[in-house]
Amino acid sequence: MSLRISPQNNIFRCFGCGKDGGPIEFVMEIEKKSYQEALSILSTRLNVQ
């Protein structure tokens, strides 16, 4: 499987399964979380309220 992450464009693409998206979708996929849970994880990591 091949995964490409582009920090400059804030996107990812998995060539194995065809999934792609931005940071929220990446966290949702990797952590197996809902949209709201992914937002919470990112906001905590970035210290955003």
C-alpha distance matrix in Angstrom:
0.0 3.8 6.8 10.3 13.4 16.8 19.6 22.2 21.4 20.3 17.2 13.5 10.9 7.5 6.7 4.7 8.0 10.2 11.7 13.6 16.9 18.9 19.6 21.0 18.2 15.8 18.2 18.7 15.1 14.5 18.1 18.6 21.7 24.0 24.7 27.9 26.3 23.6 26.6 28.5 25.8 25.4 29.2 29.9 27.5 29.1 32.6 33.3 35.6
3.8 0.0 3.8 6.8 10.2 13.4 16.4 18.8 18.1 17.4 14.4 10.8 8.5 5.9 5.3 5.9 9.0 9.9 11.1 12.0 15.0 16.8 17.6 19.6 17.1 14.5 17.3 18.3 15.1 14.5 18.3 19.2 22.0 24.0 24.2 27.3 26.0 22.9 25.4 27.6 24.9 24.0 27.7 28.6 26.0 27.2 30.8 31.4 34.0
6.8 3.8 0.0 3.8 6.7 10.1 12.9 15.5 14.8 13.7 10.9 7.3 5.8 4.4 6.1 7.6 9.5 9.6 9.5 9.5 11.9 13.3 13.9 16.1 14.0 11.2 14.1 15.5 12.7 12.1 15.9 17.1 19.5 21.4 21.2 24.2 23.0 19.7 22.0 24.2 21.6 20.4 24.1 25.1 22.5 23.5 27.2 27.7 30.4
10.3 6.8 3.8 0.0 3.8 6.6 9.8 12.0 11.5 11.0 8.5 5.6 5.3 6.4 7.9 10.6 12.1 11.1 10.7 9.3 11.0 11.8 12.8 15.6 14.0 11.4 14.6 16.5 14.3 13.9 17.5 19.0 20.8 22.3 21.6 24.4 23.5 19.9 21.7 24.1 21.6 19.8 23.2 24.6 21.8 22.3 26.0 26.4 29.3
13.4 10.2 6.7 3.8 0.0 3.8 6.2 9.0 8.8 7.7 6.1 4.3 6.6 8.7 11.2 13.6 14.5 13.3 11.8 9.5 9.8 9.4 9.8 13.1 12.3 9.7 12.6 15.0 13.6 13.1 16.3 18.2 19.4 20.8 19.7 22.2 21.3 17.6 18.9 21.3 18.8 16.7 19.9 21.4 18.6 18.7 22.5 22.9 25.9
16.8 13.4 10.1 6.6 3.8 0.0 3.8 5.4 5.5 5.8 5.4 6.1 8.6 11.6 13.7 16.7 17.4 15.5 14.1 11.0 10.5 9.5 10.3 13.9 13.7 11.7 14.6 17.1 16.3 16.1 19.0 20.9 21.6 22.6 20.8 23.2 22.7 18.9 19.5 22.1 20.0 17.2 20.0 21.9 19.1 18.4 22.2 22.3 25.4
19.6 16.4 12.9 9.8 6.2 3.8 0.0 3.8 5.5 4.8 6.8 8.4 11.7 14.6 17.1 19.8 20.2 18.5 16.5 13.4 11.9 9.7 9.4 13.2 14.0 12.0 14.1 17.1 17.0 16.4 18.7 21.1 21.2 22.2 20.3 22.1 21.5 17.8 17.8 20.1 18.0 14.9 17.4 19.1 16.2 15.2 18.9 19.2 22.5
22.2 18.8 15.5 12.0 9.0 5.4 3.8 0.0 3.8 5.7 8.1 10.6 13.6 16.9 18.9 22.0 22.4 20.3 18.5 15.1 13.4 11.3 11.8 15.4 16.3 15.0 17.2 20.0 20.0 19.9 22.2 24.3 24.2 24.8 22.4 24.2 24.1 20.4 19.9 22.4 20.8 17.4 19.3 21.5 18.8 17.1 20.7 20.5 23.8
21.4 18.1 14.8 11.5 8.8 5.5 5.5 3.8 0.0 3.8 5.5 8.7 11.5 15.1 17.2 20.4 20.3 17.8 15.9 12.3 10.4 8.6 10.2 13.5 14.0 13.3 16.0 18.2 18.3 18.8 21.2 22.8 22.6 22.8 20.2 22.3 22.7 19.0 18.6 21.5 20.3 17.0 19.0 21.6 19.4 17.8 21.3 20.6 23.5
20.3 17.4 13.7 11.0 7.7 5.8 4.8 5.7 3.8 0.0 3.8 7.1 10.6 14.0 16.7 19.4 19.0 16.8 14.3 10.8 8.3 5.6 6.4 9.9 10.7 10.0 12.3 14.7 15.1 15.5 17.6 19.3 19.0 19.2 16.8 18.8 19.0 15.2 15.0 17.9 16.5 13.3 15.6 18.1 16.0 14.8 18.3 17.7 20.5
17.2 14.4 10.9 8.5 6.1 5.4 6.8 8.1 5.5 3.8 0.0 3.8 7.0 10.4 13.1 15.8 15.3 13.0 10.7 7.1 5.4 4.4 6.7 9.7 9.1 8.4 11.6 13.3 13.0 13.9 16.5 17.7 17.9 18.3 16.2 18.9 19.0 15.3 15.8 18.9 17.4 14.8 17.6 20.0 18.0 17.4 21.0 20.3 22.9
13.5 10.8 7.3 5.6 4.3 6.1 8.4 10.6 8.7 7.1 3.8 0.0 3.8 6.9 9.8 12.3 12.1 10.3 8.2 5.3 5.6 6.3 7.9 10.5 8.9 7.1 10.8 12.3 11.0 11.6 14.8 16.0 17.0 17.9 16.5 19.5 19.1 15.4 16.8 19.7 17.8 15.8 19.0 21.0 18.8 18.9 22.6 22.4 24.9
10.9 8.5 5.8 5.3 6.6 8.6 11.7 13.6 11.5 10.6 7.0 3.8 0.0 3.8 6.2 9.0 8.9 6.9 5.9 4.2 6.9 9.1 11.2 13.1 10.6 9.2 13.0 13.8 11.6 12.6 16.1 16.7 18.2 19.2 18.3 21.6 21.2 17.8 19.6 22.5 20.6 19.0 22.4 24.2 22.2 22.6 26.2 25.9 28.3
7.5 5.9 4.4 6.4 8.7 11.6 14.6 16.9 15.1 14.0 10.4 6.9 3.8 0.0 3.8 5.4 5.8 5.3 5.3 6.2 9.5 12.0 13.4 14.9 12.0 10.2 13.5 13.9 10.9 11.7 15.4 15.7 17.9 19.3 19.2 22.5 21.7 18.7 21.1 23.6 21.5 20.5 24.1 25.6 23.5 24.5 28.0 28.0 30.3
6.7 5.3 6.1 7.9 11.2 13.7 17.1 18.9 17.2 16.7 13.1 9.8 6.2 3.8 0.0 3.8 5.8 5.1 7.4 8.8 12.4 15.1 17.0 18.5 15.4 13.9 17.3 17.5 14.3 15.2 18.9 19.0 21.4 22.7 22.5 26.0 25.4 22.4 24.7 27.4 25.3 24.3 27.8 29.3 27.2 28.1 31.7 31.6 33.9
4.7 5.9 7.6 10.6 13.6 16.7 19.8 22.0 20.4 19.4 15.8 12.3 9.0 5.4 3.8 0.0 3.8 5.8 8.2 10.7 14.4 17.2 18.6 19.6 16.3 14.7 17.6 17.4 13.8 14.5 18.1 17.8 20.7 22.2 22.7 26.2 25.2 22.6 25.4 27.8 25.6 25.1 28.8 30.0 28.0 29.3 32.8 32.9 35.0
8.0 9.0 9.5 12.1 14.5 17.4 20.2 22.4 20.3 19.0 15.3 12.1 8.9 5.8 5.8 3.8 0.0 3.8 5.7 9.1 12.6 15.7 17.3 17.7 14.1 13.2 16.0 15.0 11.6 13.2 16.4 15.5 18.2 19.4 19.9 23.5 22.8 20.5 23.3 25.8 24.0 23.7 27.3 28.7 27.1 28.5 31.7 31.5 33.3
10.2 9.9 9.6 11.1 13.3 15.5 18.5 20.3 17.8 16.8 13.0 10.3 6.9 5.3 5.1 5.8 3.8 0.0 3.8 6.5 10.2 13.7 16.0 16.5 13.0 12.7 16.0 15.2 12.3 14.3 17.6 16.8 18.9 19.5 19.4 23.1 22.9 20.3 22.6 25.5 24.0 23.2 26.6 28.4 26.9 27.7 31.1 30.6 32.4
11.7 11.1 9.5 10.7 11.8 14.1 16.5 18.5 15.9 14.3 10.7 8.2 5.9 5.3 7.4 8.2 5.7 3.8 0.0 3.8 7.1 10.5 12.6 12.8 9.2 9.2 12.5 11.5 9.0 11.5 14.6 13.8 15.5 16.0 15.7 19.3 19.2 16.5 18.8 21.7 20.4 19.6 22.9 24.8 23.5 24.3 27.6 27.0 28.7
13.6 12.0 9.5 9.3 9.5 11.0 13.4 15.1 12.3 10.8 7.1 5.3 4.2 6.2 8.8 10.7 9.1 6.5 3.8 0.0 3.8 7.2 9.8 10.7 7.7 7.8 11.5 11.3 9.7 11.9 14.9 14.8 15.8 16.0 14.9 18.4 18.6 15.4 17.1 20.3 19.0 17.6 20.8 23.0 21.5 21.9 25.2 24.5 26.4
16.9 15.0 11.9 11.0 9.8 10.5 11.9 13.4 10.4 8.3 5.4 5.6 6.9 9.5 12.4 14.4 12.6 10.2 7.1 3.8 0.0 3.7 7.0 7.8 5.6 6.7 10.1 10.2 9.9 12.1 14.5 14.6 14.8 14.5 12.7 15.9 16.4 13.2 14.2 17.6 16.7 14.9 17.8 20.3 19.1 19.0 22.3 21.2 23.0
18.9 16.8 13.3 11.8 9.4 9.5 9.7 11.3 8.6 5.6 4.4 6.3 9.1 12.0 15.1 17.2 15.7 13.7 10.5 7.2 3.7 0.0 3.8 5.6 5.5 6.1 8.8 10.0 10.7 12.2 14.1 14.9 14.5 14.3 11.9 14.6 15.0 11.4 11.8 15.2 14.3 11.9 14.6 17.3 15.9 15.5 18.8 17.7 19.8
19.6 17.6 13.9 12.8 9.8 10.3 9.4 11.8 10.2 6.4 6.7 7.9 11.2 13.4 17.0 18.6 17.3 16.0 12.6 9.8 7.0 3.8 0.0 3.8 5.5 5.0 6.3 8.6 9.9 10.5 11.8 13.4 12.6 13.0 10.9 12.9 12.7 8.9 9.3 12.2 10.8 8.4 11.4 13.7 12.2 12.1 15.5 14.8 17.1
21.0 19.6 16.1 15.6 13.1 13.9 13.2 15.4 13.5 9.9 9.7 10.5 13.1 14.9 18.5 19.6 17.7 16.5 12.8 10.7 7.8 5.6 3.8 0.0 3.8 5.4 5.3 6.2 8.7 10.1 10.5 11.3 9.8 9.5 7.1 9.3 9.5 5.9 6.5 9.8 9.2 7.7 10.4 12.9 12.4 12.7 15.5 14.3 15.9
18.2 17.1 14.0 14.0 12.3 13.7 14.0 16.3 14.0 10.7 9.1 8.9 10.6 12.0 15.4 16.3 14.1 13.0 9.2 7.7 5.6 5.5 5.5 3.8 0.0 3.8 5.5 4.9 6.1 8.6 9.9 9.8 9.3 9.2 7.7 10.9 11.0 7.9 9.6 12.8 11.9 11.0 14.0 16.2 15.6 16.2 19.1 18.1 19.5
15.8 14.5 11.2 11.4 9.7 11.7 12.0 15.0 13.3 10.0 8.4 7.1 9.2 10.2 13.9 14.7 13.2 12.7 9.2 7.8 6.7 6.1 5.0 5.4 3.8 0.0 3.8 5.4 5.2 6.1 8.3 9.5 9.9 11.2 10.4 13.1 12.2 8.7 11.0 13.5 11.6 10.6 14.1 15.7 14.3 15.4 18.6 18.3 20.3
18.2 17.3 14.1 14.6 12.6 14.6 14.1 17.2 16.0 12.3 11.6 10.8 13.0 13.5 17.3 17.6 16.0 16.0 12.5 11.5 10.1 8.8 6.3 5.3 5.5 3.8 0.0 3.8 5.4 5.2 5.5 7.5 7.2 9.1 8.8 10.8 9.0 5.7 8.6 10.3 8.1 8.0 11.7 12.7 11.6 13.4 16.2 16.2 17.9
18.7 18.3 15.5 16.5 15.0 17.1 17.1 20.0 18.2 14.7 13.3 12.3 13.8 13.9 17.5 17.4 15.0 15.2 11.5 11.3 10.2 10.0 8.6 6.2 4.9 5.4 3.8 0.0 3.8 5.8 5.5 5.2 4.7 6.0 6.5 9.2 7.9 5.6 9.0 10.9 9.7 10.4 13.5 14.8 14.5 16.3 18.6 18.2 19.2
15.1 15.1 12.7 14.3 13.6 16.3 17.0 20.0 18.3 15.1 13.0 11.0 11.6 10.9 14.3 13.8 11.6 12.3 9.0 9.7 9.9 10.7 9.9 8.7 6.1 5.2 5.4 3.8 0.0 3.8 5.7 5.2 7.1 9.0 10.0 12.9 11.5 9.3 12.6 14.5 12.8 13.3 16.8 17.8 16.9 18.8 21.5 21.4 22.7
14.5 14.5 12.1 13.9 13.1 16.1 16.4 19.9 18.8 15.5 13.9 11.6 12.6 11.7 15.2 14.5 13.2 14.3 11.5 11.9 12.1 12.2 10.5 10.1 8.6 6.1 5.2 5.8 3.8 0.0 3.8 5.7 8.0 11.0 12.2 14.5 12.2 9.9 13.4 14.5 11.9 12.7 16.3 16.6 15.3 17.6 20.4 20.9 22.6
18.1 18.3 15.9 17.5 16.3 19.0 18.7 22.2 21.2 17.6 16.5 14.8 16.1 15.4 18.9 18.1 16.4 17.6 14.6 14.9 14.5 14.1 11.8 10.5 9.9 8.3 5.5 5.5 5.7 3.8 0.0 3.8 5.4 9.0 10.9 12.3 9.4 8.0 11.7 12.1 9.6 11.4 14.7 14.5 13.9 16.7 18.9 19.5 20.7
18.6 19.2 17.1 19.0 18.2 20.9 21.1 24.3 22.8 19.3 17.7 16.0 16.7 15.7 19.0 17.8 15.5 16.8 13.8 14.8 14.6 14.9 13.4 11.3 9.8 9.5 7.5 5.2 5.2 5.7 3.8 0.0 3.8 7.0 9.7 11.7 9.3 8.8 12.6 13.3 11.8 13.8 16.8 17.0 16.9 19.5 21.5 21.5 22.3
21.7 22.0 19.5 20.8 19.4 21.6 21.2 24.2 22.6 19.0 17.9 17.0 18.2 17.9 21.4 20.7 18.2 18.9 15.5 15.8 14.8 14.5 12.6 9.8 9.3 9.9 7.2 4.7 7.1 8.0 5.4 3.8 0.0 3.8 6.7 8.0 5.7 5.9 9.5 10.1 9.4 11.6 14.1 14.6 15.2 17.5 19.1 18.8 19.1
24.0 24.0 21.4 22.3 20.8 22.6 22.2 24.8 22.8 19.2 18.3 17.9 19.2 19.3 22.7 22.2 19.4 19.5 16.0 16.0 14.5 14.3 13.0 9.5 9.2 11.2 9.1 6.0 9.0 11.0 9.0 7.0 3.8 0.0 3.8 5.5 5.1 6.1 8.6 9.8 10.5 12.3 14.1 15.3 16.5 18.2 19.6 18.5 18.3
24.7 24.2 21.2 21.6 19.7 20.8 20.3 22.4 20.2 16.8 16.2 16.5 18.3 19.2 22.5 22.7 19.9 19.4 15.7 14.9 12.7 11.9 10.9 7.1 7.7 10.4 8.8 6.5 10.0 12.2 10.9 9.7 6.7 3.8 0.0 3.8 5.5 5.2 6.3 8.7 10.0 10.7 12.2 14.3 15.5 16.5 17.9 16.3 16.2
27.9 27.3 24.2 24.4 22.2 23.2 22.1 24.2 22.3 18.8 18.9 19.5 21.6 22.5 26.0 26.2 23.5 23.1 19.3 18.4 15.9 14.6 12.9 9.3 10.9 13.1 10.8 9.2 12.9 14.5 12.3 11.7 8.0 5.5 3.8 0.0 3.8 5.4 5.1 6.2 8.7 10.0 10.5 12.3 14.3 15.3 16.0 14.2 13.5
26.3 26.0 23.0 23.5 21.3 22.7 21.5 24.1 22.7 19.0 19.0 19.1 21.2 21.7 25.4 25.2 22.8 22.9 19.2 18.6 16.4 15.0 12.7 9.5 11.0 12.2 9.0 7.9 11.5 12.2 9.4 9.3 5.7 5.1 5.5 3.8 0.0 3.8 5.4 5.0 6.2 8.7 9.9 10.6 12.4 14.2 15.0 14.2 13.8
23.6 22.9 19.7 19.9 17.6 18.9 17.8 20.4 19.0 15.2 15.3 15.4 17.8 18.7 22.4 22.6 20.5 20.3 16.5 15.4 13.2 11.4 8.9 5.9 7.9 8.7 5.7 5.6 9.3 9.9 8.0 8.8 5.9 6.1 5.2 5.4 3.8 0.0 3.8 5.4 5.1 6.2 8.5 9.9 10.7 12.2 13.9 13.2 13.8
26.6 25.4 22.0 21.7 18.9 19.5 17.8 19.9 18.6 15.0 15.8 16.8 19.6 21.1 24.7 25.4 23.3 22.6 18.8 17.1 14.2 11.8 9.3 6.5 9.6 11.0 8.6 9.0 12.6 13.4 11.7 12.6 9.5 8.6 6.3 5.1 5.4 3.8 0.0 3.8 5.5 5.2 6.0 8.5 9.9 10.5 11.7 10.1 10.5
28.5 27.6 24.2 24.1 21.3 22.1 20.1 22.4 21.5 17.9 18.9 19.7 22.5 23.6 27.4 27.8 25.8 25.5 21.7 20.3 17.6 15.2 12.2 9.8 12.8 13.5 10.3 10.9 14.5 14.5 12.1 13.3 10.1 9.8 8.7 6.2 5.0 5.4 3.8 0.0 3.8 5.5 5.2 6.1 8.6 9.9 10.1 9.2 9.1
25.8 24.9 21.6 21.6 18.8 20.0 18.0 20.8 20.3 16.5 17.4 17.8 20.6 21.5 25.3 25.6 24.0 24.0 20.4 19.0 16.7 14.3 10.8 9.2 11.9 11.6 8.1 9.7 12.8 11.9 9.6 11.8 9.4 10.5 10.0 8.7 6.2 5.1 5.5 3.8 0.0 3.8 5.6 5.3 6.2 8.7 9.8 10.2 11.2
25.4 24.0 20.4 19.8 16.7 17.2 14.9 17.4 17.0 13.3 14.8 15.8 19.0 20.5 24.3 25.1 23.7 23.2 19.6 17.6 14.9 11.9 8.4 7.7 11.0 10.6 8.0 10.4 13.3 12.7 11.4 13.8 11.6 12.3 10.7 10.0 8.7 6.2 5.2 5.5 3.8 0.0 3.8 5.4 5.1 6.0 8.3 8.3 10.3
29.2 27.7 24.1 23.2 19.9 20.0 17.4 19.3 19.0 15.6 17.6 19.0 22.4 24.1 27.8 28.8 27.3 26.6 22.9 20.8 17.8 14.6 11.4 10.4 14.0 14.1 11.7 13.5 16.8 16.3 14.7 16.8 14.1 14.1 12.2 10.5 9.9 8.5 6.0 5.2 5.6 3.8 0.0 3.8 5.5 5.1 5.7 4.8 6.5
29.9 28.6 25.1 24.6 21.4 21.9 19.1 21.5 21.6 18.1 20.0 21.0 24.2 25.6 29.3 30.0 28.7 28.4 24.8 23.0 20.3 17.3 13.7 12.9 16.2 15.7 12.7 14.8 17.8 16.6 14.5 17.0 14.6 15.3 14.3 12.3 10.6 9.9 8.5 6.1 5.3 5.4 3.8 0.0 3.8 5.5 5.0 6.3 7.7
27.5 26.0 22.5 21.8 18.6 19.1 16.2 18.8 19.4 16.0 18.0 18.8 22.2 23.5 27.2 28.0 27.1 26.9 23.5 21.5 19.1 15.9 12.2 12.4 15.6 14.3 11.6 14.5 16.9 15.3 13.9 16.9 15.2 16.5 15.5 14.3 12.4 10.7 9.9 8.6 6.2 5.1 5.5 3.8 0.0 3.8 5.6 7.9 10.6
29.1 27.2 23.5 22.3 18.7 18.4 15.2 17.1 17.8 14.8 17.4 18.9 22.6 24.5 28.1 29.3 28.5 27.7 24.3 21.9 19.0 15.5 12.1 12.7 16.2 15.4 13.4 16.3 18.8 17.6 16.7 19.5 17.5 18.2 16.5 15.3 14.2 12.2 10.5 9.9 8.7 6.0 5.1 5.5 3.8 0.0 3.8 5.5 9.0
32.6 30.8 27.2 26.0 22.5 22.2 18.9 20.7 21.3 18.3 21.0 22.6 26.2 28.0 31.7 32.8 31.7 31.1 27.6 25.2 22.3 18.8 15.5 15.5 19.1 18.6 16.2 18.6 21.5 20.4 18.9 21.5 19.1 19.6 17.9 16.0 15.0 13.9 11.7 10.1 9.8 8.3 5.7 5.0 5.6 3.8 0.0 3.8 6.6
33.3 31.4 27.7 26.4 22.9 22.3 19.2 20.5 20.6 17.7 20.3 22.4 25.9 28.0 31.6 32.9 31.5 30.6 27.0 24.5 21.2 17.7 14.8 14.3 18.1 18.3 16.2 18.2 21.4 20.9 19.5 21.5 18.8 18.5 16.3 14.2 14.2 13.2 10.1 9.2 10.2 8.3 4.8 6.3 7.9 5.5 3.8 0.0 3.8
35.6 34.0 30.4 29.3 25.9 25.4 22.5 23.8 23.5 20.5 22.9 24.9 28.3 30.3 33.9 35.0 33.3 32.4 28.7 26.4 23.0 19.8 17.1 15.9 19.5 20.3 17.9 19.2 22.7 22.6 20.7 22.3 19.1 18.3 16.2 13.5 13.8 13.8 10.5 9.1 11.2 10.3 6.5 7.7 10.6 9.0 6.6 3.8 0.0
